Amino acid sequence: MVVFEMIKRNKIIESGIGYTIGNFLVKGVVFLSIPIFTRLMNPAEFGQFSIFMSYASILVILLGLCLQNTIKNAFYEFRGELENYIKNIILLNIALLFLCLFILSIGRKIITFAFGFDFIILVMMLMEAFSLSIISIYNIYLTISYEYKKYIYISGMNGFLSIALSLYFIYNGVFSQSYVSRIFGTVIPALAISFYLIYFFWSKEKYYFKYAYFHFALSFSVPLVIHGLSTIVLGQIDTLMLQRFIGNKATGLFTFALTFNTIFLIISNSLNNSWGSWVFEKLDKKDYTQIQQKSRVYFLLMLLICTCVMLFIPELTILLSTREYIDSIWMSIPLTLSSYFAFLYSSVIHVEYFYKKTSYIALSSCGAAIVNFLLAYLLIPHIGKFVAAYIHLLSYICYFLFHLICVQKIVKVFNVKITLLYSGLGIVMMFISLFLVNYLCIRILVLILLLSYIFYKIKIKRKDVFSYERV
């Protein structure tokens, strides 16, 4: 009862738990739909849809300009004017959408050839990017007032409707190709929700133009656009290179292998919201010791979760797919470890945000993206599809290390030696998982030994690790 009363009194804890549960429910349903779509779509079709989503995720950055990341700052910069500020940045998004549609229309032949999709698919791609940008703005708006229930509702509705409509289109043969049905089933619900959200903001109060809004938004977001594009390149360039040099089947295998990251990222991304707020609070108080102590345990526990996923990827692959996807096991294990380095990066980057070092963020992310692009371009055509997973992993290691170096230049709040030790341990566990793919009993034994050691260490220091600090 005491715990429940504490949660009710603290909006940060309550919303953090709410976001975590919501993400598990929403993304869990999407994850559980994978076995359905892998049986309705062959690897080539699965690859085509993943390429569509890869391009759409890039266009989200260009259409949205990362303007959603300015909303929290605008809340304090323009007190009492937040709704009107959001209306202005939505208008900017709409203007950019029409500009992109105009460019697509006049350069139709060249652009369709370059992207490898029909004109109507490219239009849907722009609509998907626009919709996701509007939904992101609304979600950030909700975090200011801790309205996690509305976030769960919108995200859940989008996820459920996209799955249901995609299955309806595929089963009824509305489109001749399954991946086209999946695309339309995904875009239509998102677009309908974005129109509703635009109406939601416009119905609040009278609109008025203010130049200061645009100046503030663009000056703050430009470095973050570079960061956002670099992040997308890191996440998608291997997929695009595989399609270009190897083919759609290899792309489908790689994309399916990436789905296991979802298991880890659902947990890490949800916890990162609470971790980020806590880090900001400690940085404000200059309580660097607390950050260093808690990060050691936090990073170790997340490594344990990542290791559990890596050790049982063969069984998860069999459960979630058909024999056509069995080769993806050799990609899934290094790709899952890459999600751990993505988690490490997202945990240390809060220091850069707190001290407003957006140029550091942009340079570090851009550097890692360049490494990814060069390695993918040089190695995938000559070595084949499996090297893409290791390029992806190496790129995320660089991504984390570049940001860690920048953070250490700002303020030394993390134990670098311990963090690098955990990173090395993760790489060792990856090779163990690969070596023991065909030996389930030994993998279970390895996990038991690892769990025993970690819980023994936590038990020794439990008073320090789990000490409760009143917020």
N, C-alpha and C positions, 0 to 999 in steps of 0.2 A: 504493500500500500504506500509506503514511503517513497518507493521508486516512482510509482504512478503519479503521486502528488508532485514530485520534483519535475517530472516531465511536463505535466500540465502547467506548472508555473514558469517554465522556461521555453519560450517560443523557438529558440535555436535548436534545442534538443528535440522538441516535438516535431518540428519541420524536417530535421535531419532524418529522424526515424521514418517520418511519412514519405519523404523522397526515396529512401532506401526500399521500403516496402513497395511503393508505387513502381519503382524501376524493376524490381523483381517480378511484379505481376505483369506489367506491360511487356518488358523485354523477354520475360520468361515465356509468354504466349507466342511471341514472334519466334523465339528460339525453338519452341516445340512444334512450330509449323514447318520447320526445315525438312523433317522427314517426309511430309506431305508433298512439298514442292520438288524435292529431289526424286520423288517417284513419278511426278507429273512432267518434269522437265529433265531432259538429258543434260550431260555436262556442258555441251555446246550452248544450249539454250540458257542454262544457268549462268554461263559465262557472259552471254550477251546482255542479260539483265544486270549482272554485276558491273559490266562496263558502262551501261546507261547510268547506274547509280553513282559510279565513280565520276563521270563527267558532271552529273548533277551536283555532286558535293563540291566540285571545283567552282561551278557557276554560283553556288550559294554565297561564296566569298565575294565574287565579283558583283553580284546583284545586291547583296546585303551590306558589303563594305565593312563587315564586322561591327556594324552600328549598334547591335544589341549589347555589345560590351561597353558602350558609353552610357547606358541607361542608369546604372547605379551611381556613377559620378554625376550625371545630370540631375539626379534626384536632390543632391546637395547643392549643385551649382545653380539650378533654377528652382528654388523652393516654391512649391505650390503650383508649378507649371508643368509637371511631368507629363500629364496626358496630352497637352498641346505640343510638347517636345516630341513625343512619340508620333503624333499625327504628322509632324513635319518630316521625320525620318522615314515614315511609311510612304509619304509622297515622293521622297527621293528614291525609294525602292521601286515604286510604280513607274517613275520616269525612266529609270534604268532598264526596267522590263520592256517598255515600249521601244527604247533605243536598241536593245538587243534583238527584238522582233523585227525592227526595221532593217538592221544589219543582216539578219538571217534572210530576209526577203530579197534584198538586192544582191546578196552573194550566195544565193540558194545552191547553185551547182557546185561551186568551189567548196562550200562548207559541208554539204552532204557527202561529197567525195572524201573530204579530209576526215570527217568523223565516222564514216562508214554506216550511217543511219539514214533512213528516209526523212523527208522534210517534216512530216507530221510527228515523228518520234522526237526530232530536235525541238519542235514546238512544245511537246509534252515535257521535255527535259528542262526547258526554260520555266515552264509552269511549276514543275516540281521544285526547282531552285527558289523561285519566288515564294511559293507556299511555305517552304521550310524556313525561309528568312523571316516571314511574318510570324510564324509560330514561335520561332526563337525569341523575337521581340516580346511577345506576350508572356512567354515562360520567364524571362528575366524580370519583366514587370511584376509577375506574381511573387518572385523571390523576395522583393523588397518588403512586402507585407506578410510574408510567410504563408501564403495561400497555397499550400502544397496539394490540397484536395482538388482544386481547380486544375492544377498542373496534371494530376493523375487522370482526371476526367478527360481533358483534351488529348493527352498523349494516348490514353487507353482507347478513346474513340477512334483516333487516327489509326492506331495499330490494328484494332479489331476490324474496322471497316475495310482497310486495305487488304487484309487477308481474306475476308469474306467475299469482297467484290472480285478479287483476283481468282479465287476458286470458282466463283460463278461464271466468270468469263471463260476460264479454261474448260470447265466441265460442259458448258453449253456451246463451245466452239465459236464464240462470238468473233474471235480473230483466228486467222489461219495458223498462226504461230503462238506457242505457249508463252514465250518471253514477251510478246506484244501484249497479250492478255494481262500478264503480271505488271507490265508498265502502266497500262491504263487503270488497272485495279488499284495501283499504288498512288497514282497522281490525282485521280478524281476526288477521293475523300480529302486529301491534303488541301487541294484547291478550294473545295467547299468550306472547309474549316477556316482557311485564310480569309475568304470573303466574309465569313461571319465575324472574325476577329477585327477586320477593318471596320465593319459596321459597329462593333462593340466600342471601339475607341472614338468613332465619329459621333456616336450618340451621347457621349458624356457631356461635352460642353462646346461652345462656339469656337471655331477654328480661327486662329490669327497667325500671320506670318511674322517670323522674327529672324533676322539675319544671324544673330548671335548663336542660335541653335545650330545652324549649318557650320559656322566657323568652329564652334566647340567640337561638334561631332566629327568633322573631317580631320581636324588637327590631332585629335586624340586617337582616331581609328586607323590612320594611314600606316603607321608601323605595324599595327595588329593585322592589317590586310596582308602584309608581307609574311607575317607569322602564320596567319591562317592558310594562305596559299602553300607555304612551305610544309605545313602540317598535312595538308591534303596531298601534296606531292609524295610525302613520306608514306602516307597510307595507301595511295593509289597507283603510283608510278610503276611498281612491279606488275600489277594487274594489267595495266595498259601495255607495258613492254611485252608481257607474255602473249597478249592477243596479237600484237604487231608481228612478233618474231616466231612464235610457236603455234598459236592457234586458239580457237575458242574452247576446245576440250581441256587443254592445259590451264586456261584461264578459269574454267569452271572448277577444276580440282583445287587450284590455289584459293579461289574464293570460298569454296566449301571449307578448306582447311582453316581459313581465317575465322570461320564462325565459332570455333572453340575459344577464341579470344573473348567472345561475348560472355562466357561463363565468368571469366576473371574480371572483365571490365565492368560488368553490372555491379559487382561488389566494390571494386576500387573506385569507380566514378562516383558511386553513391556516398562512400565514406569520405571521398576527397572534398565534398562540399562542407562537411563538418570540420575536417582537418584544416581546410583553408581558413575558415572563420577563426578557428582556435589559434592557428599560426599568426594571423593578423593581430589578434589580441595580445599574444606573447611578444610579438615584435614591437607593438605599441608600448608595452611595459619594459621592453629591453630584457625580457626574461629568456635569454638565449639558452641557458642551461636546461630549462624544461623542454625546449624544442629538441635539443640534442638527445636527451634521455628518452623521451617518448618516441622520437623518430627511429631510434635503434630497434625498439620492440615492434613498432608499426611496420617497418620495412621487413623485419624478419617474419612476422605473421603473414604478411602478404606474399612473401616468398614461399611459405609453406603452402598456401592456397594454390599458387601457381604450380608448384611441384606436384600437388595432388592431381591437378588437371593433366599435366604432362604425362604422369605415370599411367593414367587410365584412358588416354586418347584412343588406343586401339579398340577398346570396348565401346567407347562413345561413338566412334566412326561406324562400327558395325550396327549399333543401335539406331543411328540417325540417317543412314544412307544405304545404298545398294552396293553390289560388288564393283560397279563402275567407278566408285569413289575410293576404293581401298588404297590406291597409291598415294592418296592425300595424307595418309598417316605420317609419311616421312617429311612432309611439309608442316603438318600441324604442330609437331613438337617444338621446332625452333620458332615458329610463328607465335606460339603461346608464350614462350620465354620473352619474345619481343614486347608482349603486352606488359610484362613485369617492368621492363625498362621504360615503357610509356608511363606506367604508374609512378616510377621514381621521378621521372621528369616533371610530371604534373604535381608531385608533392613538393618539389624544391622551387618550382617557378613562382609560387606565391610570394617569395621574398622579392623577386624582380617586380612583380605587380605592386607590392606594398611600397617599394621605394620608387615607383613610377619609371623604371628603367626599361621602357618599351623598346628602345633601340637595341638593348642587349637581347631582348626576347626575339626581335626580328633577325638579328645577325646570327644568333645561335641556331634558330630554326632554319634559316636560309642555308647555313653551312651544312647542316645535316641533310637537307634536301638535295643539295648539290652532290654530296657523297653518294646518296641513294641513286640519283639519276645517272651519274657516271658509271657506277658499278653495274647497274642494270643494263645500260646501253652497251657496255663493253663485254659483259660476261654471259648474259642470258642467250644471245644468238649462238654462242660457241659451246657453252656447257649444257644448256637445256633448262627444263622447267624447275628442277629441284633446287638449283642454285638460287632461284628467286627468294626462297624462304630464308636462306642464310644472308643474302644481301639485305633483306628486310630487317633481320635481327641486327646485323652490324650497323645499319643506319640508325636504328633506335638506340643502340648503345652509344653511338656518337651524339645523337640527339640529347640524351641524358647527360653525357660527360660535358658537352659544350655548355649546357645550362648550369651544371654543377660548378664549373670553373667560374662562370659569371657571378653566380651566387656567392662563391667564396671571395671574390673581389669586392663585393658589396659589404658583406658581413659574414663572419665565420660562425654559423649556427648548426652545421651538420658535422658529424664525425666522418670525415672522408675515408679514413682507413677501414672503419667498420662497414660503411656503405659499399666500398669496393670489394670488401671480403664477401659480403652477401651477393654481390653481382657475380663474383667468381664462383661461388657455391651454386648459383643458379645455372651457370654454364656447365658445371660438372654434372648437375642433376639432369640437364638436357641430354648430355651424352649417355648417361646411365639409362635414361628412358628410351633412347634410340637403340642402345645395345640390347635392352631387355624387352623389346617389342613382343617377342614370341614367348616370353616367360612370365606369365601372370603371377604365379606364386612367389617368384623372387621379387617382383615389383611390389607386391603386398608386404613382403618382409622388409624391404627397403623403406617403405612408407612407415611401418610400425617402428622401426629403429629411429627414423628421423623424428617422428612425433614424440617418441619417448625422450629423446635428447632435448628437443625444444621445450616441451612442457616441464622437464626437469629444470632447465635454465630459468623459465618463467616462474616456477614455484619458488626458487631461491630468492628472486627479486620481486615477488608479487606485490609487496607493500609499496615499493617504489613505482612499479609499472601501473598498478591500478588505483593509485591514490586518487581520491575524489577531490576536485577543487570546485568550490562553489562559484558559480558564474554570476 
